[in-house]
């Protein structure tokens, strides 16, 4: 009858456990495990009274050696490019390792802290970049500060830094970022407090940033923090929100003032050169007139001197010539006609009034434009024959 059929003996022919009435023996399980480990490490059964025949101290030595090898291999570590490893033995600084494969006594004897010395870290003072775009997450407690002229300004800074000494960065300061932030606030308030509001908001930004950076670096170096401040960026500097409108009006008024000043300077630069040019022209004209008058006076003086010499030689002739020349110059400007009738015909009739009236029209018709511009010279030429005739008549009568 089969073992699993009804009425069978219920024994499992494969496992041989059909007659086991209780749980397996614990001592037997431990002994079986020892036998397997002893066979794995090559243990024999000679001279051993134990059931497994494997010496326990020899197996334990192999276990300790394997664990020691694994523990020693765990001391190898790799330092990446741009990072430094700081080794400590029971908490005391030992060395700073560079990039590459390195080894140290594994934990708990030694420990390695890897510090990134090339990473650009930053802190925010007066704002948080996670805030709204308009306000930039303003933090009034950090941003508002007093100026030298007792005005309040809202200043927001971003400080970028990196580690220059990994040992000092780890050991000398508990929280480098918090310390740097406190130092930045202190330096910022000191610099802003020694400057006027207009200087902070306008032309003094670059100078203020440079001064803040220098003070931060000096304080951090005195702490031996191992931090190098690379840049200080002035994100925003403005009056408090409550007085923004008034300040904008003041800025517009200042801009209008500057615009009017520029316009006045431009007008001055345009008018002054013209006035100087006109003054120079007047001066030159006066100098020319002066030279002209002097030359004329000198000419008249020279002419008079020569005339005086001639007059001394022949007073009558000179006097008569001067009289004739004077009459010529006087009569040339009049319409007077003189006719010598001593030796002429008494019946002479000439329509002198018609001739005088008709003469200008004839000259304007036949003479070019340049000739019509000098009517006085023409009348002088027309009157000269009559004058000379009358002079000859007087000379004849005088003789």
C-alpha positions in Angstrom: 0.0 0.0 0.0 1.3 3.5 -0.9 2.5 5.8 1.9 0.1 8.5 0.9 -2.9 6.2 0.4 -5.6 5.8 3.0 -4.5 3.3 5.5 -0.8 3.8 4.7 2.1 4.4 7.2 2.4 8.2 6.3 6.2 8.0 5.9 8.0 10.1 3.3 10.4 7.8 1.5 12.6 10.7 0.2 13.2 12.8 3.2 13.6 10.1 5.8 11.8 12.3 8.3 8.8 10.3 8.6 9.5 9.1 12.1 10.7 12.6 13.4 8.4 13.6 16.2 9.8 17.2 17.2 11.8 20.2 15.8 15.5 19.7 14.6 18.2 19.7 17.2 20.0 23.2 17.5 23.3 21.7 18.5 23.2 19.5 15.4 22.6 22.5 13.2 25.6 24.4 14.7 27.8 21.4 14.3 26.8 21.0 10.7 27.7 24.7 10.0 31.1 24.2 11.6 31.8 21.3 9.4 31.0 23.2 6.3 33.2 26.1 7.3 36.0 23.8 8.2 35.8 22.1 4.8 35.8 25.5 3.1 39.1 26.6 4.8 40.7 23.2 4.3 40.5 21.9 7.8 41.2 18.2 8.5 40.0 15.6 11.0 43.3 14.3 12.4 43.8 14.5 16.1 40.5 16.2 16.7 38.0 14.8 19.1 35.2 17.2 18.0 32.5 15.7 15.9 33.5 17.8 12.9 37.2 17.1 13.3 38.2 20.8 12.4 40.3 23.0 14.8 38.2 26.1 15.8 41.2 28.5 16.3 42.5 28.0 12.8 39.2 28.8 11.2 38.9 31.9 13.4 42.3 33.1 12.2 41.2 32.9 8.6 38.1 34.9 9.4 40.1 37.6 11.2 42.6 37.8 8.3 39.9 38.2 5.7 38.1 40.9 7.8 41.4 42.8 8.2 42.0 42.7 4.4 38.6 44.0 3.7 39.0 46.7 6.4 42.4 47.8 4.9 41.0 48.0 1.4 38.2 50.2 2.6 40.8 52.9 3.3 41.3 53.8 -0.3 39.5 56.8 -1.6 39.5 59.1 -4.6 39.6 62.9 -4.5 38.0 64.5 -7.6 39.5 67.4 -9.5 38.7 70.7 -7.8 38.3 69.2 -4.4 40.7 68.6 -1.4 40.5 65.8 1.2 41.1 66.7 4.9 42.3 63.6 6.9 41.8 63.5 10.6 42.9 60.8 13.1 40.6 60.5 16.1 39.4 64.0 15.2 42.9 65.6 15.0 44.1 67.1 11.6 46.7 65.0 9.8 47.0 66.2 6.2 45.3 67.7 3.2 45.2 65.4 0.1 45.0 66.6 -3.5 43.0 65.1 -6.3 43.7 61.4 -7.2 43.8 58.0 -5.4 44.7 58.2 -1.7 44.7 55.9 1.3 44.1 56.4 5.0 43.5 54.2 8.0 39.9 53.2 7.7 37.2 54.2 10.2 37.1 54.5 13.1 40.8 55.4 13.2 40.9 58.1 10.5 38.3 60.0 8.6 38.4 62.0 5.4 36.2 65.1 4.7 36.2 66.1 1.0 35.8 69.9 0.4 35.0 71.4 -3.0 37.4 74.3 -3.4 36.3 75.4 -6.9 32.6 75.7 -6.2 31.2 79.2 -6.3 29.0 79.6 -3.2 26.9 82.6 -2.5 24.8 84.2 0.3 22.0 86.7 0.0 21.6 89.7 2.3 18.5 91.8 2.3 16.5 89.5 0.0 15.8 85.9 -1.0 15.9 84.9 -4.6 12.8 82.7 -4.1 10.6 85.7 -3.5 8.4 87.5 -6.0 10.0 89.1 -9.0 9.0 92.6 -8.0 10.2 92.5 -4.4 12.9 89.8 -4.8 11.7 88.3 -1.5 12.8 91.4 0.4 13.9 90.9 4.1 13.4 94.3 5.7 15.3 93.3 8.8 18.4 92.9 6.7 17.8 95.4 3.9 16.8 98.6 5.7 19.6 100.7 7.1 20.4 104.2 8.0 22.7 106.6 6.0 25.0 109.4 7.1 22.3 112.1 6.4 19.7 110.1 8.5 17.8 108.7 5.6 16.7 105.0 5.3 17.7 103.0 2.2 16.8 99.5 1.1 20.0 97.7 0.1 20.3 94.1 -1.2 23.6 92.3 -1.7 24.7 89.0 -3.1 28.2 87.8 -2.0 30.0 85.1 -4.0 32.8 83.2 -2.3 34.8 80.0 -2.5 37.1 77.9 -0.3 40.8 78.8 -0.4 41.9 76.6 2.5 40.0 73.4 3.2 41.6 72.9 6.7 40.7 76.4 7.9 37.2 76.1 6.4 36.5 72.9 8.3 38.1 73.5 11.7 38.2 77.3 12.4 34.5 78.2 11.9 31.5 76.1 12.9 29.1 77.6 10.3 31.0 79.5 7.6 28.0 80.6 5.6 26.2 82.1 8.7 29.4 83.8 9.9 30.0 85.3 6.4 26.4 86.6 6.4 26.8 88.3 9.7 30.1 89.8 8.7 28.6 91.1 5.4 25.7 92.7 7.3 28.1 94.4 9.7 30.4 95.7 6.9 27.4 96.8 4.8 25.8 98.8 7.6 29.2 100.4 8.4 29.8 101.5 4.8 26.2 102.7 4.2 26.1 104.5 7.5 29.2 106.6 6.5 27.8 107.6 3.2 25.0 109.9 2.1 21.8 108.7 0.5 22.3 110.4 -2.9 25.8 108.9 -3.0 24.5 105.4 -2.3 21.7 105.6 -4.8 23.6 107.3 -7.7 27.3 107.5 -8.5 28.7 105.8 -5.4 27.6 102.3 -6.1 30.8 100.9 -7.4 32.9 102.5 -4.7 30.6 101.2 -1.9 30.7 97.7 -3.3 34.5 97.7 -3.4 34.7 99.0 0.1 32.2 96.4 1.4 34.2 93.6 -0.3 37.5 94.7 1.2 36.0 94.9 4.8 34.4 91.5 4.5 37.7 89.9 3.3 39.7 91.6 6.0 37.4 90.3 8.8 37.2 86.7 7.3 41.0 86.6 7.1 41.3 87.7 10.7 39.0 84.7 11.6 41.2 82.4 9.5 38.0 81.1 7.9 39.6 79.8 4.7 37.1 81.8 2.6 38.0 83.9 -0.4 35.3 86.5 -1.4 35.2 86.6 -5.2 32.6 89.3 -5.8 30.0 91.5 -4.1 27.0 92.4 -6.3 24.7 95.2 -5.4 21.3 93.8 -6.5 19.3 96.9 -5.6 19.5 100.1 -3.7 16.4 102.3 -3.3 14.4 104.2 -0.8 11.8 102.4 1.3 8.6 101.5 -0.5 6.6 104.0 1.7 8.5 107.0 0.2 9.1 105.7 -3.4 6.7 108.2 -5.1 8.3 111.2 -3.3 11.7 110.0 -4.1 10.8 109.5 -7.8 9.5 113.1 -7.9 12.8 114.3 -6.4 14.7 112.4 -9.0 12.7 113.9 -11.8 13.2 117.4 -10.4 16.9 116.7 -10.2 16.9 115.5 -13.8 15.0 118.5 -15.0 17.5 120.7 -13.2 20.3 119.0 -14.9 18.5 119.2 -18.3 18.0 123.0 -17.9 21.6 123.4 -16.9 22.7 121.6 -20.0 20.4 123.6 -22.2 21.7 126.9 -20.7 25.3 125.7 -21.2 24.5 124.8 -24.8 22.9 128.3 -25.4 25.9 129.9 -23.8 28.3 127.9 -26.0 26.4 129.1 -29.0 26.0 132.8 -28.1 29.3 133.5 -26.5 31.4 132.6 -29.6 29.2 134.6 -31.8 29.5 137.6 -29.5 33.2 137.2 -29.4 33.3 137.0 -33.2 31.2 140.2 -33.5 33.4 142.0 -31.0 36.5 140.9 -32.9 34.9 142.1 -36.1 34.1 145.5 -34.6 37.6 145.8 -33.2 39.0 145.0 -36.7 36.7 147.5 -38.3 37.8 150.2 -35.8 41.4 149.4 -36.4 40.8 149.7 -40.2 39.0 153.0 -39.8 41.8 154.2 -37.6 44.4 153.3 -40.2 42.2 154.9 -42.9 41.9 158.2 -41.0 45.5 158.2 -40.1 46.5 157.5 -43.8 44.1 160.2 -45.0 45.4 162.7 -42.5 49.0 161.9 -43.4 48.2 162.2 -47.1 46.5 165.6 -46.6 49.4 166.7 -44.5 51.9 165.7 -47.1 49.8 167.3 -49.9 49.5 170.5 -47.8 53.3 170.5 -47.2 54.0 170.2 -50.9 51.3 172.8 -51.8 52.9 175.2 -49.3 56.2 174.7 -51.0 54.7 175.5 -54.4 52.8 178.5 -52.9 56.0 179.9 -51.6 57.5 179.7 -55.1 54.5 181.3 -57.0 51.8 182.6 -54.7 49.5 184.1 -57.4 49.5 181.1 -59.7 49.0 178.7 -56.8 46.2 180.8 -55.4 44.4 180.9 -58.7 44.8 177.2 -59.3 43.3 176.5 -55.8 40.4 178.7 -56.6 39.7 177.0 -59.9 39.9 173.6 -58.3 37.6 174.6 -55.6 35.0 176.0 -58.0 35.2 172.9 -60.1 34.4 170.7 -57.1 31.5 173.0 -56.0 29.9 173.6 -59.4 30.2 169.9 -60.3 27.4 169.2 -57.8 25.0 171.9 -59.2 22.9 172.4 -62.4 24.4 175.8 -63.0 25.5 176.5 -66.6 27.9 179.4 -67.3 28.3 180.8 -70.8 31.0 183.2 -71.9 29.1 185.8 -74.0 31.8 188.4 -74.2 32.9 187.4 -77.6 29.7 185.6 -78.5 26.4 186.6 -80.2 23.8 188.4 -78.1 21.0 186.6 -79.9 22.2 183.3 -78.6 19.2 181.3 -77.3 19.5 177.9 -75.7 16.6 176.0 -74.0 18.8 175.3 -71.0 16.0 174.2 -68.7 14.8 171.6 -71.3 18.3 170.4 -71.9 18.9 169.9 -68.2 15.7 168.0 -67.8 16.3 165.9 -70.9 19.9 165.0 -70.2 19.3 162.6 -67.3 16.8 160.5 -69.4 19.2 160.2 -72.3 21.9 159.1 -70.0 19.7 156.5 -68.3 18.7 155.1 -71.8 22.0 154.9 -73.5 24.5 154.5 -70.6 25.0 151.1 -68.9 23.9 150.5 -65.4 27.3 151.1 -63.9 27.4 154.5 -65.5 23.9 155.5 -64.2 25.1 154.9 -60.7 27.4 158.0 -60.9 25.2 160.9 -62.2 27.2 163.4 -60.2 30.4 162.6 -62.2 28.5 163.0 -65.5 27.2 166.4 -64.5 30.6 167.4 -63.4 32.0 166.4 -66.8 29.3 168.3 -68.6 29.8 171.4 -66.6 33.6 171.5 -66.8 33.7 172.9 -70.4 31.5 175.8 -69.4 33.5 176.4 -66.3 36.7 176.4 -68.2 35.2 178.7 -70.8 34.2 181.2 -68.2 37.6 180.9 -66.6 39.3 181.7 -69.9 36.9 184.6 -70.2 37.9 185.9 -66.8 41.5 185.4 -67.6 41.0 187.4 -70.9 39.2 190.2 -69.1 41.9 190.2 -66.4 44.6 190.6 -69.0 
